[in-house]
Every structure is written in C-alpha cells, then in structure tokens.
C-alpha cells in the first residue's frame, strides 16, 4: 500500500507530537504536585475577555485541532483509506466497536447514577499518543497498519464530536446557532463558486466559532464544519485543503496539543488512590479503555471480515488488529476533553483525569508490547520463508 506524502507528514508530526505530549503531561503532574501547585492552577484560571485561559484553550485552540482532524477525515474520504466503500468499512466497523463497547461497559456500572453522563469518556482515541506509540516500533510497522490506526482514530474522533454535539449540549440559543449555520452555508456557497482563497474561509470560520460558542453547542464543532467547507479540489499540493492541512500539522502537534496537556493534566494526586480507583465511574473508565476498546475494535472487525463485508489487508493479521485495539484505548486528549463536558464536580473531574491517564498508560503499554512481539515474529517468519525459498 503506497502512503501519500501528506499522510506520511501527518503520521510523522503526530508521532513526534505524541512524545512531546508525554513530556508535557509528566511536567504538568510534577508542577501541580509541587510547592508551585497553587500558582500553577491559578495561572490556568486567569481570565481574558471573559473566559479563563483554560477555557480559551479547550474551546478555542482545540477548534484548530478539530479543523486538522476534519481536513484529514476529508482527505481519507476523497482519496485515502475511506475513499472506497469496501476499504472504508474495516476501520469504520473497528471504530464503531471501539465506541459502543466501552460506552456499554461504562453504563453497565453507572447507569441511573449522577455519573452516567461520563459514558462518552472511554469512547475516543488520542491520535497523537496512539501514533506516537506505534512509531516507537519503527520500520517493522506495515503501512497498512499505520493507515488502519489513523483511519480508525479519525472516525473515532468524528464519533466523539457527534456525541459532544448531541449529548453534551445543555442549553441551546437558537438564534446564535442559526447564524453559525448560516455562515457555514455561505462558506459552502463559496466552495461551490470555486473560491480558492483561504482568507474568506478563515474569517468566516472565526465568525462561525463565535456564534457557535454562544449557542450552547460546543464551539469545537466549528473546526470540523469548516474543514468540509474548505475546497478540496483534486487534493493536490496546490489545493486549498492541502495547503491548510500542511500549515496546521506542526502547530497542532507541537504547540496546541502540548498546551492542552499542560492545562488539563494539572492533577493533584490524592493520597487515597485506592478510593479513587474503586469509584464506579473510575472502574467504568478503566474497563472501557483497557478492555472495551480492544474488545470492541477486534470483535466488530473480526465479524465484518467473517461475514464478507470487508477484507483484512494481506500484510495484517488478527494479532496486529488486537494490538492496535489496545492502542485505541489511549484516550487521553479526547477522554479528558469529554470529562470536562460530562462532569461539573471538580473532585470527580480530577479523579477521572487520573484514571484516564493511568488507563491510557496501561492500554498503551499492552498495545506496544503485544505489537512488538507480533511484528517481530512476523518479520522473522518472512526472513525464514525467504531464506528457505533460496
């Protein structure tokens, strides 16, 4: 499978960004639990233009992150792994399994309780972390596995975005929502009129973001809508979509996501970790990410191939799919993001963040080790086969 230049750029920026995310998370945890902890928390609560710095990051900067995700999804649909229905079905079924099984496990423990709104927490995959871990395995990783994980994570995040829009919108101000959607319609008209200049889209995107922010629908949805309004053309290096995606790669991977990590992992670790880990929502998050994700991804992928709905690429096997399933359990960015929307209680939010970090770490380690063994054995089998044939 031939990877495109832009896909390689996306993969390389995300894998490096994943390593920086790890460093920023560790740094944030250390500072939050040091003598500077109080000042560190106060810094993120400083207000500018009516919103806290943390709010600007989560509602503003993360919109740019979702814009990049939307552009990548658009490319996958038009030219990539999702461009052919049969090829798109494999990561699509995997993503659906990775969304509904973790949510089901969470609800099994939390349904009818005040924390049932956290069902969306274990649904999403952190693209940067997942690709960062996969990249540590080096050249032994087949391109089809990289593309499968990327497509799976992109669809996964799209599902999370839809869930945010539907289930985490508490109040709606219809006038602002209609204005935001009107701007979106105008940008779509620009697209149809073949307006290729980025400036009208970016200006319109800012306006759409403002009204979406004040509508009750989470403002980050603007990023995905804007991505699909921007002209894709033939997808070449001179197309508007390609240019913007190329511009956004490094700022998102090396600035936006690390800042998000610094702002949202300032968790004061409780001395009573046992109590934290035995809460129903904690068990639900952990089960969802460590068990539900790999189980859902593997199960629906296996069933879809078994019933002939799609085909497993020749250079992949079921052990690789299971390993990628565990990498899908690295929730981090998106899981923390949904936690902030799902809960109002600061104590529950902090404890949920801690469980997300711990569960993501465990899922990532299992995925890394299982793929390291699987891919090493696969490579040895290829070498042995080649030698015997000579």
Secondary structure in CASP SS format (residue, H / E / C, confidence):
PFRMAT SS
TARGET T0000
AUTHOR 0000-0000-0000
METHOD secondary structure of the structure
MODEL  1
X C 1.00
X C 1.00
X C 1.00
X C 1.00
X H 1.00
X H 1.00
X H 1.00
X H 1.00
X H 1.00
X H 1.00
X H 1.00
X H 1.00
X H 1.00
X H 1.00
X H 1.00
X H 1.00
X H 1.00
X H 1.00
X H 1.00
X H 1.00
X H 1.00
X H 1.00
X H 1.00
X H 1.00
X H 1.00
X H 1.00
X H 1.00
X H 1.00
X H 1.00
X H 1.00
X H 1.00
X H 1.00
X C 1.00
X C 1.00
X C 1.00
X C 1.00
X H 1.00
X H 1.00
X H 1.00
X H 1.00
X H 1.00
X H 1.00
X H 1.00
X H 1.00
X C 1.00
X C 1.00
X E 1.00
X E 1.00
X C 1.00
X C 1.00
X E 1.00
X E 1.00
X H 1.00
X H 1.00
X H 1.00
X H 1.00
X H 1.00
X H 1.00
X H 1.00
X H 1.00
X H 1.00
X H 1.00
X H 1.00
X H 1.00
X H 1.00
X H 1.00
X H 1.00
X H 1.00
X H 1.00
X H 1.00
X H 1.00
X H 1.00
X H 1.00
X H 1.00
X H 1.00
X H 1.00
X H 1.00
X H 1.00
X C 1.00
X C 1.00
X C 1.00
X C 1.00
X C 1.00
X C 1.00
X H 1.00
X H 1.00
X H 1.00
X H 1.00
X H 1.00
X H 1.00
X H 1.00
X H 1.00
X H 1.00
X H 1.00
X H 1.00
X H 1.00
X H 1.00
X H 1.00
X H 1.00
X H 1.00
X H 1.00
X H 1.00
X H 1.00
X H 1.00
X H 1.00
X H 1.00
X H 1.00
X H 1.00
X H 1.00
X H 1.00
X C 1.00
X C 1.00
X C 1.00
X C 1.00
X C 1.00
X H 1.00
X H 1.00
X H 1.00
X H 1.00
X H 1.00
X H 1.00
X H 1.00
X H 1.00
X C 1.00
X C 1.00
X C 1.00
X H 1.00
X H 1.00
X H 1.00
X H 1.00
X H 1.00
X H 1.00
X H 1.00
X H 1.00
X H 1.00
X C 1.00
X C 1.00
X H 1.00
X H 1.00
X H 1.00
X C 1.00
X C 1.00
X H 1.00
X H 1.00
X H 1.00
X H 1.00
X H 1.00
X H 1.00
X H 1.00
X H 1.00
X H 1.00
X H 1.00
X H 1.00
X H 1.00
X H 1.00
X H 1.00
X H 1.00
X H 1.00
X H 1.00
X H 1.00
X H 1.00
X H 1.00
X H 1.00
X H 1.00
X H 1.00
X H 1.00
X H 1.00
X C 1.00
X C 1.00
X C 1.00
X C 1.00
X C 1.00
X C 1.00
X H 1.00
X H 1.00
X H 1.00
X H 1.00
X H 1.00
X H 1.00
X H 1.00
X H 1.00
X H 1.00
X H 1.00
X H 1.00
X H 1.00
X H 1.00
X H 1.00
X H 1.00
X H 1.00
X H 1.00
X H 1.00
X H 1.00
X C 1.00
X C 1.00
X C 1.00
X C 1.00
X C 1.00
X H 1.00
X H 1.00
X H 1.00
X H 1.00
X H 1.00
X H 1.00
X H 1.00
X H 1.00
X H 1.00
X H 1.00
X H 1.00
X H 1.00
X H 1.00
X H 1.00
X H 1.00
X H 1.00
X C 1.00
X C 1.00
X C 1.00
X C 1.00
X C 1.00
X C 1.00
X C 1.00
X H 1.00
X H 1.00
X H 1.00
X H 1.00
X H 1.00
X H 1.00
X H 1.00
X H 1.00
X H 1.00
X C 1.00
X C 1.00
X C 1.00
X C 1.00
X C 1.00
X C 1.00
X C 1.00
X C 1.00
X C 1.00
X C 1.00
X H 1.00
X H 1.00
X H 1.00
X H 1.00
X H 1.00
X H 1.00
X H 1.00
X H 1.00
X H 1.00
X H 1.00
X H 1.00
X H 1.00
X H 1.00
X H 1.00
X H 1.00
X H 1.00
X H 1.00
X H 1.00
X H 1.00
X H 1.00
X H 1.00
X H 1.00
X H 1.00
X H 1.00
X H 1.00
X C 1.00
X C 1.00
X C 1.00
X C 1.00
X C 1.00
X C 1.00
X C 1.00
X C 1.00
X H 1.00
X H 1.00
X H 1.00
X H 1.00
X H 1.00
X C 1.00
X C 1.00
X H 1.00
X H 1.00
X H 1.00
X H 1.00
X H 1.00
X H 1.00
X H 1.00
X H 1.00
X H 1.00
X H 1.00
X H 1.00
X H 1.00
X H 1.00
X H 1.00
X H 1.00
X H 1.00
X H 1.00
X H 1.00
X H 1.00
X H 1.00
X H 1.00
X H 1.00
X H 1.00
X H 1.00
X H 1.00
X H 1.00
X H 1.00
X C 1.00
X C 1.00
X C 1.00
X C 1.00
X C 1.00
X C 1.00
X C 1.00
X C 1.00
X C 1.00
X C 1.00
X C 1.00
X H 1.00
X H 1.00
X H 1.00
X H 1.00
X H 1.00
X H 1.00
X H 1.00
X H 1.00
X H 1.00
X H 1.00
X C 1.00
X C 1.00
X C 1.00
X C 1.00
X H 1.00
X H 1.00
X H 1.00
X H 1.00
X H 1.00
X H 1.00
X H 1.00
X H 1.00
X H 1.00
X H 1.00
X H 1.00
X C 1.00
X C 1.00
X C 1.00
X H 1.00
X H 1.00
X H 1.00
X H 1.00
X H 1.00
X H 1.00
X H 1.00
X H 1.00
X H 1.00
X H 1.00
X H 1.00
X H 1.00
X H 1.00
X H 1.00
X H 1.00
X H 1.00
X H 1.00
X H 1.00
X H 1.00
X H 1.00
X H 1.00
X H 1.00
X H 1.00
X H 1.00
X H 1.00
X H 1.00
X H 1.00
X H 1.00
X H 1.00
X H 1.00
X H 1.00
X H 1.00
X H 1.00
X H 1.00
X H 1.00
X H 1.00
X H 1.00
X H 1.00
X H 1.00
X H 1.00
X H 1.00
X H 1.00
X H 1.00
X H 1.00
X C 1.00
END
